[in-house]
Amino acid sequence: GYEPDLVTYIALMHALGRAKGGSKWEIALGLLDEMKERGVNPDNSTFSVLIRMLGQAGGGSKWRRALEVLEEMKKMGLE
């Protein structure tokens, strides 16, 4: 079967950020975990999409979670 690559995951995350009814940031964070499990290394674009989604989350910004994602990004050596 088809194995999603980095571009596919980023496209899915973008779509989730624009989903009808509001950002599906929880699902996008699950995709981040799936990426890592499958050996697909997230890059700066991946984390930028996630941080933007968290900042625009319905019901108020999930800024604390966004900071956690930023820390994870830094631990991976990305800036």
Secondary structure, 3 states (H helix, E strand, C coil): CCCCCHHHHHHHHHHHHCCCCCCCHHHHHHHHHHHHHCCCCCCHHHHHHHHHHHHCCCCCCCHHHHHHHHHHHHHCCCC
